[in-house]
Amino acid sequence: MNILFVSHLTSNVASGPNWSVPASVNALSEFDNVLWVNMTDVLLPHWKDVKDYHNISDYGSLKKLPIPFDNPDLVVFEGFYFLDDVFYAKWLRLKRIPYIIVPRGSFTWQALHNEARLKKAVAHMLFFDSFIRKATAIQYLTKKEQSDSMRTFSTRSFIVPNGFNEPSVKKSSFSDNGIKAVFVGRLGIYHKGIDNLLKAISEIKEDLKKANFTLEMYGPAHQYDYDDVRRMIDDLGVSDIVFLFDAISGKEKEQVLLDADLFILTSRLEGHPMGLIEALAYGLPSFVAPGSNMKEEIEKHNAGWVCDGEVSGIRDALLKVIAEKDKLGEKGFNAQRLARIYNWRTISEQFHNEIEGILND
């Protein structure tokens, strides 16, 4: 098949799609003829390794792509809420070219009913509802994202998750004295549940200090809610056990994960978090809330600890972590086993088969 990927990726190295989109395109090229066009004027270094990557400036318009991508078998829209995609989709429908949408959490009930719900409702009515309705299918990344989204949109859908290339090094030991937890990602207070996490930590601060528990948070400096997170850490009086740092990537990120004992993600909503899959692949046990969309998998595989996402639930689960510190090694081993499910080659073959079946229908 000839498959065109369209994205609107930014320069934010903490953003999961900046890593998952190029990785998925690269892996799928083993099964299909692919072309990836990013619509922004950004180029991150690792994108150069994807032979099928192009910037829109290379062509001027999606309607001027070279053969065979001027008439592809399928177009994949990575992400949502881009008017350019809506207009291009109308052109595709005129040419009877099918397309799918990968919303990455944008269709969930939680995402549609957040603080911007009125603005989103108007945008959907004017532009986006028909774009969704007339899609050949929606690709969700987890069962939970699918079930949360289908409360609003009943368009045909399938599930293919994000993946990760297995790292060459794995975590082999854990701290003898204490627990070093890490959060790596976008510092969105509501989206990532950072408010409830920090409040929970403040309520049991003395217990955590006795256990020599610390949390290192890494996210783009002075972007998103970085400055508000800094103020919240100070206002809640947890600056002696919670430390905030700028975003990391590459070898620096690898070393941070290998040096940590626990990965924390208490999100209210996600698609399928690349950072979490990456942490599991390194053998790092994880602490997650339902919004991570991997709570059931973590629980089933005994690859960490889970909580309900509320302040009291996070608090009680953190107390359980420090009480069960001796289980870090066992859960870390299970984390590696869980991550193997998300090998990029396996996932790309799954995507190919799903799409082939849909197009044949």
Secondary structure, DSSP 8 states (H G I E B T S, - for coil): -EEEEEE---S-TT-THHHHHHHHHHHHTTTSEEEEEE-SS---GGGGG-TTEEEGGGTSSGGG--TTTTS-SEEEEESS--HHHHHHHHHHHHTT--EEEE-TTTTSHHHHTSTTHHHHHHHIIIIIHHHHHTSSEEEESSHHHHHHHTTT--S-EEE----B---S-------SSSEEEEEES---TTTTTHHHHHHHHHHTHHHHHHTTEEEEEE--TTSTTHHHHHHHHHHTT-TTTEEEE----HHHHHHHHHH-SEEEE--S--SS-HHHHHHHHTT--EEE-GGGS-HHHHHHTT-EEE--SSHHHHHHHHHHHHHTGGGHHHHHHHHHHHHGGGBHHHHHHHHHHHHHHHHH-
